[in-house]
Amino acid sequence: MWHDGFVTPATAQGSRVAGARERARAEITREIMDTARRHLSTDGAAGLSLRAVARDLGMVSSALYRYVPSRDDLLTRLIVSAYDSMGAAAEAAEHAVPREDLDGRFRAVARAVRRWAVEHEHEYALIYGSPVPGYRAPETTIPSATRVPALLIRIIRDGLASGRLHPDGRVVPPEALATMRPALEAFAAQDGSPPPPDLVVRALMSWTYLFGAVSFDLFGHRHNVIVDERAAEHPFFEHELDRLVELIGLGPDAKALTDRPLAEAGISRAGR
């Protein structure tokens, strides 16, 4: 309690005890999360078991439940942690690029996503792989899940504000436009008005292609199609980024791309 402006010894001691308990709880929770991540690499998300995690930590299951009330709660924590880790990596990479370099900012985000996915394969599989049977992610995961898309939206916004991006004149069919309401609302959430629908379509396509390319390489769908497809840095991925920034409208024009010497790819003109 307070007495003449000072904390009494009993109150100070109680605060220290409470602080020590909080630190101990945070440390045990961190150990639980680290152990659960190791189980993701061996058992997969569907095989994640609180009993197995408790056994590895030398705890009884009833003690573990005081920190993590259910398997679904543990999965949610792992999902939020993975999204936040990827988002932080992408944000740091994008922040390091000058604001006016829209092309460079998009590439920085894309490279950071790929590098994080290669370095955290099992966590990437948790958030972008097969759904876990019987589990449904709660809405509390949304803020973390949208960190990377929010970066891409900001780049599009800055492109519009600077005059770099323009509508391409294509009309989005009404039936397609009706299905885009959540996407248009997400764009509008940043400054109150969505950009032209055709630009939103391009942004959605680039976002889908980015994560599709990373997922295909990481999960082996392009094995024997692309050499060393799981490399964190890959020449073909860099070429895909060329096409993506062109699709959005941030990169060089199509003629500049097609006029590049074929020799850069080791292909002779005769073999074209």
Secondary structure, 3 states (H helix, E strand, C coil): CEECCEECHHHHHHHHHHHHHHHHHHHHHHHHHHHHHHHHHHHCCCCCCHHHHHHHHCCCHHHHCCCCCCHHHHHHHHHHHHHHHHHHHHHHHHHCCCCCCHHHHHHHHHHHHHHHHHHCHHHHHHHHCCCCCCCCCCHHHHHHHCHHHHHHHHHHHHHHHHCCCCCCCCCCCHHHHHHCHHHHHHHHHHHCCCCCHHHHHHHHHHHHHHHHHHHHHHCCCCECCECCCCCCCCHHHHHHHHHHHHHHCCCCCHHHHHCCCHHHHCCCHHHC
